Amino acid sequence: MTTHTAQRGGIVMMLLFWVLLIGAGTWLLDGGFNSIMAPNSHVMHATPDGGPVTLKRNRAGHFEAPGKINGEPVTFLLDTGATYVAVPRDLAVSLGLEPGRSAWFNTANGRVEGNLTMLDQVALGGISASNVQGSISPGMERDTVLLGMSFLNLLVIEIRDGEMVLSLPDR
């Protein structure tokens, strides 16, 4: 009798394992992992023109979202400590940005020399701005652009419950 009960318990555990495995696989294939790592990947397509943009923190606690510079897709990391929209040098070359005058920048990695540049258009969700001051910065990791205050100063910023809401000011 105990052998029969043990077999039944083993079968139930095996079925439970397979149900959980199939459920986890379905969740992953349906974008579950991506929604944790990049919770704002929908922003460019889900926000109406001029409408507010709501961003969630990613797993690392940062506000990161897709956007566009001069019509080309980029990944923005919102950084209220950055004076300009800071573009990594390699990405600036691929975007065709013209380096302007030389300038020194204080970064988390120390003082670096880069160039100022003018960005014809910067877009995040349905919010876009023309003629935004940017910087071309050497030594920045990845192809992530720091979305600094030269763009963020144009917006109203509200942070609550782990979300950042960006909107155009009432005029």
C-alpha positions as a Python dict, from the first residue, in 0.01 Angstrom:
ca = {
    (1, 'M'): (0, 0, 0),
    (2, 'T'): (279, 247, 86),
    (3, 'T'): (455, 163, -242),
    (4, 'H'): (140, 248, -436),
    (5, 'T'): (101, 581, -245),
    (6, 'A'): (470, 665, -300),
    (7, 'Q'): (433, 597, -674),
    (8, 'R'): (126, 819, -693),
    (9, 'G'): (310, 1097, -505),
    (10, 'G'): (607, 1064, -742),
    (11, 'I'): (380, 1091, -1046),
    (12, 'V'): (208, 1399, -903),
    (13, 'M'): (546, 1564, -834),
    (14, 'M'): (667, 1481, -1186),
    (15, 'L'): (348, 1627, -1340),
    (16, 'L'): (382, 1938, -1124),
    (17, 'F'): (743, 1978, -1236),
    (18, 'W'): (647, 1956, -1604),
    (19, 'V'): (355, 2198, -1566),
    (20, 'L'): (582, 2452, -1394),
    (21, 'L'): (855, 2404, -1656),
    (22, 'I'): (612, 2452, -1945),
    (23, 'G'): (457, 2756, -1770),
    (24, 'A'): (799, 2917, -1713),
    (25, 'G'): (901, 2847, -2074),
    (26, 'T'): (580, 3002, -2204),
    (27, 'W'): (633, 3308, -1985),
    (28, 'L'): (989, 3350, -2116),
    (29, 'L'): (883, 3307, -2479),
    (30, 'D'): (603, 3558, -2427),
    (31, 'G'): (852, 3828, -2323),
    (32, 'G'): (841, 3787, -1945),
    (33, 'F'): (1217, 3812, -1901),
    (34, 'N'): (1232, 4114, -2132),
    (35, 'S'): (959, 4289, -1933),
    (36, 'I'): (1174, 4263, -1619),
    (37, 'M'): (1503, 4366, -1781),
    (38, 'A'): (1359, 4632, -2016),
    (39, 'P'): (1020, 4739, -1876),
    (40, 'N'): (1001, 5046, -2102),
    (41, 'S'): (1059, 4880, -2439),
    (42, 'H'): (705, 4971, -2550),
    (43, 'V'): (745, 5349, -2493),
    (44, 'M'): (818, 5453, -2852),
    (45, 'H'): (499, 5290, -2981),
    (46, 'A'): (255, 5333, -2692),
    (47, 'T'): (279, 5704, -2614),
    (48, 'P'): (68, 5957, -2806),
    (49, 'D'): (241, 6257, -2961),
    (50, 'G'): (306, 6517, -2694),
    (51, 'G'): (149, 6293, -2430),
    (52, 'P'): (316, 6207, -2101),
    (53, 'V'): (572, 5927, -2093),
    (54, 'T'): (565, 5692, -1794),
    (55, 'L'): (882, 5493, -1727),
    (56, 'K'): (941, 5211, -1481),
    (57, 'R'): (1272, 5132, -1315),
    (58, 'N'): (1461, 4839, -1463),
    (59, 'R'): (1611, 4559, -1255),
    (60, 'A'): (1916, 4775, -1179),
    (61, 'G'): (1693, 5059, -1053),
    (62, 'H'): (1755, 5286, -1354),
    (63, 'F'): (1512, 5452, -1590),
    (64, 'E'): (1613, 5324, -1933),
    (65, 'A'): (1404, 5349, -2249),
    (66, 'P'): (1428, 5340, -2626),
    (67, 'G'): (1427, 5672, -2808),
    (68, 'K'): (1559, 5842, -3118),
    (69, 'I'): (1830, 6090, -3203),
    (70, 'N'): (1790, 6250, -3546),
    (71, 'G'): (1540, 5977, -3633),
    (72, 'E'): (1777, 5689, -3548),
    (73, 'P'): (1689, 5446, -3267),
    (74, 'V'): (1901, 5463, -2948),
    (75, 'T'): (1874, 5349, -2588),
    (76, 'F'): (1847, 5630, -2333),
    (77, 'L'): (1952, 5612, -1969),
    (78, 'L'): (1788, 5907, -1794),
    (79, 'D'): (2053, 6096, -1598),
    (80, 'T'): (1959, 6416, -1417),
    (81, 'G'): (2326, 6453, -1322),
    (82, 'A'): (2433, 6483, -1686),
    (83, 'T'): (2440, 6837, -1824),
    (84, 'Y'): (2394, 6732, -2187),
    (85, 'V'): (2257, 6442, -2386),
    (86, 'A'): (2583, 6245, -2380),
    (87, 'V'): (2645, 6022, -2680),
    (88, 'P'): (2927, 5763, -2682),
    (89, 'R'): (3189, 5847, -2945),
    (90, 'D'): (3137, 5532, -3157),
    (91, 'L'): (2761, 5585, -3162),
    (92, 'A'): (2809, 5954, -3250),
    (93, 'V'): (3011, 5848, -3555),
    (94, 'S'): (2741, 5603, -3668),
    (95, 'L'): (2472, 5871, -3615),
    (96, 'G'): (2676, 6116, -3825),
    (97, 'L'): (2701, 6375, -3546),
    (98, 'E'): (2937, 6660, -3615),
    (99, 'P'): (3182, 6724, -3330),
    (100, 'G'): (3186, 7089, -3226),
    (101, 'R'): (3422, 7267, -2993),
    (102, 'S'): (3626, 7068, -2746),
    (103, 'A'): (3506, 7056, -2384),
    (104, 'W'): (3594, 6888, -2055),
    (105, 'F'): (3334, 6677, -1874),
    (106, 'N'): (3325, 6554, -1516),
    (107, 'T'): (3204, 6193, -1523),
    (108, 'A'): (3173, 5909, -1276),
    (109, 'N'): (3508, 5788, -1413),
    (110, 'G'): (3680, 6122, -1373),
    (111, 'R'): (3747, 6416, -1602),
    (112, 'V'): (3741, 6347, -1977),
    (113, 'E'): (3775, 6558, -2287),
    (114, 'G'): (3505, 6537, -2552),
    (115, 'N'): (3315, 6757, -2792),
    (116, 'L'): (2992, 6950, -2788),
    (117, 'T'): (2746, 6882, -3068),
    (118, 'M'): (2396, 6986, -3172),
    (119, 'L'): (2126, 6720, -3198),
    (120, 'D'): (1866, 6811, -3459),
    (121, 'Q'): (1597, 6607, -3285),
    (122, 'V'): (1569, 6402, -2966),
    (123, 'A'): (1258, 6189, -2910),
    (124, 'L'): (1140, 5983, -2614),
    (125, 'G'): (797, 5831, -2660),
    (126, 'G'): (565, 6100, -2792),
    (127, 'I'): (786, 6382, -2663),
    (128, 'S'): (1037, 6534, -2898),
    (129, 'A'): (1257, 6843, -2903),
    (130, 'S'): (1463, 7009, -3174),
    (131, 'N'): (1809, 7162, -3152),
    (132, 'V'): (1914, 6996, -2827),
    (133, 'Q'): (2270, 7050, -2702),
    (134, 'G'): (2462, 6725, -2681),
    (135, 'S'): (2808, 6600, -2609),
    (136, 'I'): (3023, 6338, -2773),
    (137, 'S'): (3190, 6152, -2491),
    (138, 'P'): (3480, 5911, -2516),
    (139, 'G'): (3503, 5613, -2285),
    (140, 'M'): (3130, 5560, -2237),
    (141, 'E'): (3034, 5196, -2219),
    (142, 'R'): (2792, 5027, -2458),
    (143, 'D'): (2575, 5226, -2695),
    (144, 'T'): (2361, 5378, -2422),
    (145, 'V'): (2301, 5753, -2443),
    (146, 'L'): (2277, 5952, -2120),
    (147, 'L'): (1961, 6158, -2153),
    (148, 'G'): (2077, 6464, -1961),
    (149, 'M'): (1936, 6797, -1856),
    (150, 'S'): (1971, 6969, -2196),
    (151, 'F'): (1662, 6760, -2287),
    (152, 'L'): (1510, 6690, -1944),
    (153, 'N'): (1499, 7064, -1854),
    (154, 'L'): (1234, 7104, -2122),
    (155, 'L'): (1001, 6869, -1934),
    (156, 'V'): (807, 6836, -1612),
    (157, 'I'): (948, 6538, -1419),
    (158, 'E'): (753, 6353, -1150),
    (159, 'I'): (877, 6044, -966),
    (160, 'R'): (640, 5836, -757),
    (161, 'D'): (603, 5470, -667),
    (162, 'G'): (907, 5366, -870),
    (163, 'E'): (781, 5535, -1186),
    (164, 'M'): (895, 5851, -1362),
    (165, 'V'): (638, 6055, -1551),
    (166, 'L'): (775, 6300, -1808),
    (167, 'S'): (545, 6555, -1970),
    (168, 'L'): (559, 6880, -2158),
    (169, 'P'): (491, 7185, -1940),
    (170, 'D'): (156, 7359, -1969),
    (171, 'R'): (205, 7676, -2168),
}
